[in-house]
Amino acid sequence: MRKKITIVGNGFASLFLIQYLLFPVYPFFTFFFRKIIARYDIALIGNGVFTYFPSIPEFITGKKNKKSVLTDIRPFLRRRNIKFINDVVVDVQNDGRKVITKNGSYENDALFLGIGPAFLDNDIPGTKAHTYSPCHGPDEMDKFMAKLESMTSGIIYIGFKINKQDGFVAGRAGQIYECACLLDFALKEKGVRDKFEIHFFSPNRKPGETGSITDRLQERGIILDYGYEPAEFIKGGLKDKDGSIRKADLVLYSPGITGASWLQQSCITVSPGGHVDVDKYGRVKGLLNVFAAGDCASHENPPQWVPHQAHMAQLRSQAVAKNMNDVLNNKEPVATYRYELSCILNMENDGMWMHMSSDNKPPFWNIFPRRSKFLVKVKNSFEKLYILYLRFF
Ligand SMILES: Cc1cc2nc3c(=O)[nH]c(=O)nc-3n(C[C@H](O)[C@H](O)[C@H](O)COP(=O)(O)OP(=O)(O)OC[C@H]3O[C@@H](n4cnc5c(N)ncnc54)[C@H](O)[C@@H]3O)c2cc1C
């Protein structure tokens, strides 16, 4: 009998897990080949649609849209002989061996959770009602764009907050800086930048803080409200603790990241910050053969600077794939992962490679410049290659 693996979610973490778990073979033969040599019966529970989040900020310049960031992942799964279950997981029981969905239940020998982030929407009152976030996907970004396009002038606030309870950067900082720079670019292209005031706020930045990203904002005349956290988002603005109101016609805001609320009632161990609590092997603490990676999962002793990123999801899922293979073959897990922050800040007329790593290794052997407009093309090429891989390989 083949061992059963259940994967929950069809985002970066799950797709990277599949990539590292299965031996790569190429189209056409794949389906038949995998049926014959498959070591595991794999089922994936998700919605069948992959979102390429890193391109969502480019909705602001009109270079990307809903169609370009979404990919039907079902053919990718079929080519790999993975059973797709179109459903939503609501609980995990029996020490991880049983997954409950809205429409059924599924047993497994090993479970992987790649369910992505949840956001602390209730942290600042009014967040849901009066702000937009690129982190909520293309539909919400379309709404932000519709509102932006209806404005001929105004005040726009852009900001983020980090959930620091698990000791790393559980929030979207770089992505929000990117949105601010792209907004400046788009308004300049339309010739209306002087009619708009752009504010950048975050309680996680100290007033007067300097650095290369801050320089990019200042070069663009973006007003820095570092250290600022509104007490409430209200219609037409942001309310301060003392009751005073800052006028805002549009707010783009990313709250801190946590884990899904249903985890709290399940058998899954949850960290103080609400993430799935995993060890350095990606194993959910206290459970056998249950793993997690990506934005839903915490880290064991992380460096303070490490963020949730697609890139980190890749490194973590790579280790989990090896460890899952080992535990299913009665071996102890040994694979751990590096910590690396690596992303290109696309400003359309400029690009910056943000990078930090736990072993001081440079990105891509330093073959790319750290600051150049050319990096915008590099970022787009990464996206094209990844989508090509998902669609055809
Ligand atoms: C605007 C923006 C820009 C970004 N830019 C970059 C960048 O430039 N570089 C970079 O490295 N990272 C970037 N990121 C971060 C990156 O997108 C995330 O780190 C990455 O998506 C995390 O992958 P994941 O698989 O953990 O989560 P996701 O990609 O969010 O996938 C989660 C999956 O789980 C599914 N799911 C959730 N709950 C359930 C459930 N209960 N049952 C079944 N399925 C479920 C979802 O439908 C989804 O398929 C960006 C993020 C945003 C929002």
The ligand as an SDF file (V2000), in Angstrom:
LIG
                    3D

 53 58  0  0  0  0  0  0  0  0999 V2000
    1.5540   42.2160   -2.4530 C   0  0  0  0  0  0  0  0  0  0  0  0
    2.5460   41.1360   -2.1380 C   0  0  0  0  0  0  0  0  0  0  0  0
    3.7990   41.1570   -2.7500 C   0  0  0  0  0  0  0  0  0  0  0  0
    4.7350   40.1610   -2.4570 C   0  0  0  0  0  0  0  0  0  0  0  0
    5.9800   40.2150   -3.0570 N   0  0  0  0  0  0  0  0  0  0  0  0
    6.8770   39.2290   -2.7940 C   0  0  0  0  0  0  0  0  0  0  0  0
    8.1530   39.2250   -3.4550 C   0  0  0  0  0  0  0  0  0  0  0  0
    8.4590   40.1200   -4.2500 O   0  0  0  0  0  0  0  0  0  0  0  0
    9.0010   38.2050   -3.1690 N   0  0  0  0  0  0  0  0  0  0  0  0
    8.6810   37.2080   -2.2950 C   0  0  0  0  0  0  0  0  0  0  0  0
    9.4920   36.2860   -2.0900 O   0  0  0  0  0  0  0  0  0  0  0  0
    7.4930   37.1890   -1.6470 N   0  0  0  0  0  0  0  0  0  0  0  0
    6.5970   38.1680   -1.8780 C   0  0  0  0  0  0  0  0  0  0  0  0
    5.3760   38.1670   -1.2390 N   0  0  0  0  0  0  0  0  0  0  0  0
    5.1200   37.1590   -0.2030 C   0  0  0  0  0  0  0  0  0  0  0  0
    4.6420   35.8420   -0.7950 C   0  0  0  0  0  0  0  0  0  0  0  0
    3.5910   36.0560   -1.7160 O   0  0  0  0  0  0  0  0  0  0  0  0
    4.1880   34.9360    0.3170 C   0  0  0  0  0  0  0  0  0  0  0  0
    5.2330   34.7860    1.2450 O   0  0  0  0  0  0  0  0  0  0  0  0
    3.7850   33.5750   -0.2430 C   0  0  0  0  0  0  0  0  0  0  0  0
    2.6300   33.7170   -1.0240 O   0  0  0  0  0  0  0  0  0  0  0  0
    3.5760   32.5650    0.8710 C   0  0  0  0  0  0  0  0  0  0  0  0
    3.2400   31.3430    0.3160 O   0  0  0  0  0  0  0  0  0  0  0  0
    2.2180   30.3590    1.0690 P   0  0  0  0  0  0  0  0  0  0  0  0
    2.0860   29.1650    0.2240 O   0  0  0  0  0  0  0  0  0  0  0  0
    2.6410   30.2260    2.4710 O   0  0  0  0  0  0  0  0  0  0  0  0
    0.8580   31.1790    1.1020 O   0  0  0  0  0  0  0  0  0  0  0  0
   -0.1100   31.5510   -0.1060 P   0  0  0  0  0  0  0  0  0  0  0  0
    0.6760   31.8180   -1.3400 O   0  0  0  0  0  0  0  0  0  0  0  0
   -0.9840   32.6330    0.4250 O   0  0  0  0  0  0  0  0  0  0  0  0
   -0.9710   30.2430   -0.3440 O   0  0  0  0  0  0  0  0  0  0  0  0
   -1.8360   29.7370    0.6280 C   0  0  0  0  0  0  0  0  0  0  0  0
   -2.7480   28.7310   -0.0270 C   0  0  0  0  0  0  0  0  0  0  0  0
   -3.5330   28.0750    0.9570 O   0  0  0  0  0  0  0  0  0  0  0  0
   -4.8940   28.0650    0.5510 C   0  0  0  0  0  0  0  0  0  0  0  0
   -5.6900   27.9340    1.7770 N   0  0  0  0  0  0  0  0  0  0  0  0
   -5.7460   28.7950    2.8110 C   0  0  0  0  0  0  0  0  0  0  0  0
   -6.5500   28.3040    3.7770 N   0  0  0  0  0  0  0  0  0  0  0  0
   -7.0080   27.1160    3.3350 C   0  0  0  0  0  0  0  0  0  0  0  0
   -7.8750   26.1240    3.8900 C   0  0  0  0  0  0  0  0  0  0  0  0
   -8.4210   26.2820    5.0950 N   0  0  0  0  0  0  0  0  0  0  0  0
   -8.1480   25.0270    3.1570 N   0  0  0  0  0  0  0  0  0  0  0  0
   -7.5900   24.8500    1.9380 C   0  0  0  0  0  0  0  0  0  0  0  0
   -6.7490   25.7400    1.3650 N   0  0  0  0  0  0  0  0  0  0  0  0
   -6.4680   26.8600    2.0710 C   0  0  0  0  0  0  0  0  0  0  0  0
   -5.0560   29.3530   -0.2340 C   0  0  0  0  0  0  0  0  0  0  0  0
   -6.1880   29.2990   -1.0770 O   0  0  0  0  0  0  0  0  0  0  0  0
   -3.7440   29.3360   -1.0070 C   0  0  0  0  0  0  0  0  0  0  0  0
   -3.8380   28.4860   -2.1230 O   0  0  0  0  0  0  0  0  0  0  0  0
    4.4090   39.1360   -1.5350 C   0  0  0  0  0  0  0  0  0  0  0  0
    3.1480   39.1080   -0.9350 C   0  0  0  0  0  0  0  0  0  0  0  0
    2.2240   40.0920   -1.2440 C   0  0  0  0  0  0  0  0  0  0  0  0
    0.8650   40.0440   -0.5990 C   0  0  0  0  0  0  0  0  0  0  0  0
  1  2  1  0
  2  3  1  0
  2 52  2  0
  3  4  2  0
  4  5  1  0
  4 50  1  0
  5  6  2  0
  6  7  1  0
  6 13  1  0
  7  8  2  0
  7  9  1  0
  9 10  1  0
 10 11  2  0
 10 12  1  0
 12 13  2  0
 13 14  1  0
 14 15  1  0
 14 50  1  0
 15 16  1  0
 16 17  1  0
 16 18  1  0
 18 19  1  0
 18 20  1  0
 20 21  1  0
 20 22  1  0
 22 23  1  0
 23 24  1  0
 24 25  2  0
 24 26  1  0
 24 27  1  0
 27 28  1  0
 28 29  2  0
 28 30  1  0
 28 31  1  0
 31 32  1  0
 32 33  1  0
 33 34  1  0
 33 48  1  0
 34 35  1  0
 35 36  1  0
 35 46  1  0
 36 37  1  0
 36 45  1  0
 37 38  2  0
 38 39  1  0
 39 40  1  0
 39 45  2  0
 40 41  1  0
 40 42  2  0
 42 43  1  0
 43 44  2  0
 44 45  1  0
 46 47  1  0
 46 48  1  0
 48 49  1  0
 50 51  2  0
 51 52  1  0
 52 53  1  0
M  END
$$$$
